[in-house]
């Protein structure tokens, strides 16, 4: 069964991620993102 509407609004999620940065994600999510090459350290 598919969801009919999202649990959270996209704008709320984007705001929280912008405010918290990497702290908005779990360590497992960060490890997975790094393994897939999504995390790039900036000089």
TIMI-2910 file (N, C-alpha, C, CB; in pm, 1 decimal, decimal comma, always signed):
<rs>
+----------+----------+----------+----------+----------+----------+----------+----------+----------+----------+----------+----------+------+
!      n_x !      n_y !      n_z !     ca_x !     ca_y !     ca_z !      c_x !      c_y !      c_z !     cb_x !     cb_y !     cb_z ! resn !
+----------+----------+----------+----------+----------+----------+----------+----------+----------+----------+----------+----------+------+
!    +83,8 !   -118,0 !     +0,0 !     +0,0 !     +0,0 !     +0,0 !    +88,2 !   +124,2 !     +0,0 !    -95,3 !     -0,1 !   +121,4 !  Unk !
!    +64,9 !   +212,7 !    -91,7 !   +143,0 !   +334,7 !   -101,3 !    +80,1 !   +447,1 !    -19,7 !   +157,2 !   +376,8 !   -246,7 !  Unk !
!   +166,5 !   +536,2 !    +28,4 !   +117,3 !   +651,4 !   +103,7 !    +44,6 !   +745,5 !     +8,8 !   +233,6 !   +725,0 !   +176,1 !  Unk !
!    -60,3 !   +804,8 !    +58,1 !   -135,3 !   +900,8 !    -21,6 !    -78,9 !  +1041,7 !     -8,8 !   -281,0 !   +899,7 !    +19,2 !  Unk !
!    -17,5 !  +1071,6 !   +106,4 !    +43,2 !  +1202,6 !   +124,9 !   +166,5 !  +1185,6 !   +213,0 !    -58,1 !  +1304,1 !   +188,0 !  Unk !
!   +264,5 !  +1271,6 !   +198,2 !   +387,4 !  +1258,9 !   +277,2 !   +362,9 !  +1288,5 !   +424,7 !   +495,0 !  +1352,6 !   +222,9 !  Unk !
!   +446,5 !  +1229,8 !   +510,6 !   +435,8 !  +1253,9 !   +654,2 !   +483,3 !  +1395,0 !   +690,2 !   +517,0 !  +1149,4 !   +731,9 !  Unk !
!   +581,6 !  +1445,3 !   +616,1 !   +639,2 !  +1576,8 !   +643,7 !   +643,1 !  +1656,9 !   +513,9 !   +782,1 !  +1564,1 !   +705,6 !  Unk !
!   +629,5 !  +1787,6 !   +525,8 !   +637,6 !  +1870,5 !   +405,7 !   +784,1 !  +1883,3 !   +363,7 !   +574,4 !  +2011,1 !   +430,2 !  Unk !
!   +807,5 !  +1887,6 !   +235,3 !   +942,9 !  +1898,5 !   +182,2 !  +1011,3 !  +2024,4 !   +232,3 !   +940,7 !  +1897,3 !    +30,1 !  Unk !
!   +939,2 !  +2134,4 !   +238,6 !   +999,8 !  +2259,7 !   +284,8 !  +1046,5 !  +2248,8 !   +429,9 !   +900,1 !  +2375,4 !   +270,4 !  Unk !
!   +972,8 !  +2176,4 !   +514,8 !  +1014,3 !  +2156,7 !   +653,8 !  +1142,0 !  +2073,9 !   +660,9 !   +902,5 !  +2088,5 !   +734,3 !  Unk !
!  +1148,9 !  +1967,8 !   +582,7 !  +1267,7 !  +1882,0 !   +580,9 !  +1387,9 !  +1960,5 !   +530,5 !  +1244,1 !  +1757,3 !   +492,6 !  Unk !
!  +1370,5 !  +2037,6 !   +424,4 !  +1480,4 !  +2117,0 !   +370,6 !  +1530,0 !  +2220,3 !   +471,9 !  +1436,6 !  +2186,7 !   +242,0 !  Unk !
!  +1439,2 !  +2281,2 !   +543,8 !  +1476,1 !  +2380,4 !   +645,5 !  +1556,4 !  +2315,2 !   +757,4 !  +1350,3 !  +2448,4 !   +703,3 !  Unk !
!  +1512,6 !  +2199,9 !   +804,4 !  +1582,1 !  +2130,2 !   +912,4 !  +1721,8 !  +2087,6 !   +869,4 !  +1501,7 !  +2008,2 !   +957,5 !  Unk !
!  +1734,2 !  +2035,2 !   +747,9 !  +1865,6 !  +1994,2 !   +697,7 !  +1957,5 !  +2114,8 !   +684,6 !  +1852,1 !  +1922,5 !   +562,1 !  Unk !
!  +1904,5 !  +2226,1 !   +637,7 !  +1985,9 !  +2347,6 !   +623,7 !  +2033,0 !  +2396,8 !   +760,5 !  +1905,8 !  +2458,6 !   +551,9 !  Unk !
!  +1946,3 !  +2389,6 !   +861,1 !  +1980,2 !  +2435,0 !   +995,6 !  +2081,5 !  +2343,2 !  +1063,5 !  +1854,8 !  +2444,5 !  +1080,2 !  Unk !
!  +2061,6 !  +2212,7 !  +1052,1 !  +2142,5 !  +2115,7 !  +1126,8 !  +2263,2 !  +2062,9 !  +1050,3 !  +2057,0 !  +2000,6 !  +1167,4 !  Unk !
!  +2264,9 !  +2080,4 !   +920,0 !  +2375,9 !  +2027,1 !   +840,9 !  +2383,2 !  +1875,4 !   +852,2 !  +2508,4 !  +2089,4 !   +885,8 !  Unk !
!  +2504,4 !  +1820,2 !   +865,9 !  +2519,3 !  +1674,6 !   +871,8 !  +2455,3 !  +1615,5 !   +996,7 !  +2666,2 !  +1637,0 !   +867,0 !  Unk !
!  +2432,8 !  +1697,3 !  +1098,3 !  +2369,4 !  +1647,5 !  +1220,5 !  +2222,1 !  +1611,9 !  +1200,1 !  +2381,8 !  +1751,0 !  +1330,7 !  Unk !
!  +2168,8 !  +1641,2 !  +1083,6 !  +2031,0 !  +1604,7 !  +1052,7 !  +2019,5 !  +1458,2 !  +1012,0 !  +1976,5 !  +1693,9 !   +942,0 !  Unk !
!  +2134,5 !  +1391,0 !   +994,3 !  +2135,4 !  +1254,0 !   +944,9 !  +2198,1 !  +1159,1 !  +1046,0 !  +2210,1 !  +1246,1 !   +812,8 !  Unk !
!  +2160,3 !  +1032,9 !  +1039,7 !  +2219,5 !   +932,6 !  +1127,1 !  +2359,1 !   +897,1 !  +1078,2 !  +2131,1 !   +806,8 !  +1133,8 !  Unk !
!  +2439,2 !   +838,1 !  +1167,3 !  +2573,7 !   +794,4 !  +1129,5 !  +2566,5 !   +690,8 !  +1017,9 !  +2648,4 !   +736,6 !  +1251,3 !  Unk !
!  +2467,2 !   +604,7 !  +1021,0 !  +2450,8 !   +503,3 !   +916,7 !  +2421,7 !   +568,5 !   +782,6 !  +2338,4 !   +405,6 !   +953,4 !  Unk !
!  +2338,6 !   +670,9 !   +781,7 !  +2307,5 !   +741,3 !   +657,5 !  +2431,2 !   +809,6 !   +601,6 !  +2196,4 !   +844,0 !   +680,4 !  Unk !
!  +2511,8 !   +869,5 !   +688,6 !  +2633,9 !   +936,3 !   +643,3 !  +2735,0 !   +836,4 !   +589,6 !  +2695,9 !  +1016,8 !   +757,0 !  Unk !
!  +2746,8 !   +721,2 !   +655,5 !  +2838,3 !   +617,2 !   +608,3 !  +2794,7 !   +566,8 !   +471,6 !  +2844,8 !   +500,4 !   +708,8 !  Unk !
!  +2666,1 !   +543,6 !   +454,3 !  +2613,9 !   +498,3 !   +325,3 !  +2633,0 !   +601,5 !   +215,7 !  +2467,3 !   +464,5 !   +337,7 !  Unk !
!  +2609,4 !   +727,7 !   +248,3 !  +2627,2 !   +834,0 !   +149,5 !  +2772,7 !   +844,2 !   +107,3 !  +2578,8 !   +968,3 !   +205,2 !  Unk !
!  +2863,4 !   +831,2 !   +203,3 !  +3006,9 !   +836,9 !   +171,7 !  +3047,0 !   +718,8 !    +83,6 !  +3091,4 !   +837,6 !   +301,6 !  Unk !
!  +2991,9 !   +601,4 !   +112,6 !  +3024,7 !   +482,4 !    +33,1 !  +2978,0 !   +497,4 !   -110,6 !  +2961,9 !   +357,6 !    +95,2 !  Unk !
!  +2870,4 !   +569,9 !   -130,8 !  +2817,7 !   +592,3 !   -266,0 !  +2881,0 !   +714,5 !   -333,1 !  +2666,1 !   +609,4 !   -260,8 !  Unk !
!  +2965,5 !   +784,6 !   -259,9 !  +3034,5 !   +900,1 !   -317,0 !  +2956,4 !  +1030,3 !   -308,5 !  +3066,8 !   +872,7 !   -459,0 !  Unk !
!  +2855,3 !  +1036,9 !   -224,4 !  +2775,3 !  +1159,0 !   -214,1 !  +2837,4 !  +1265,1 !   -125,9 !  +2639,8 !  +1126,1 !   -162,4 !  Unk !
!  +2929,1 !  +1226,0 !    -37,5 !  +2990,6 !  +1322,2 !    +52,7 !  +3129,1 !  +1357,3 !     +0,1 !  +2998,6 !  +1266,1 !   +197,3 !  Unk !
!  +3149,2 !  +1484,9 !    -21,8 !  +3278,8 !  +1532,5 !    -70,7 !  +3325,0 !  +1640,6 !    +25,6 !  +3269,9 !  +1587,0 !   -219,3 !  Unk !
!  +3443,4 !  +1622,4 !    +81,5 !  +3495,2 !  +1724,9 !   +171,7 !  +3543,6 !  +1844,0 !    +89,1 !  +3610,3 !  +1668,5 !   +260,5 !  Unk !
!  +3513,2 !  +1961,9 !   +137,5 !  +3551,5 !  +2084,0 !    +66,9 !  +3676,3 !  +2140,5 !   +132,5 !  +3435,8 !  +2188,9 !    +67,5 !  Unk !
!  +3770,5 !  +2190,7 !    +51,7 !  +3895,2 !  +2245,9 !   +107,6 !  +3872,4 !  +2372,2 !   +186,6 !  +3994,1 !  +2273,8 !     -2,5 !  Unk !
+----------+----------+----------+----------+----------+----------+----------+----------+----------+----------+----------+----------+------+
</rs>
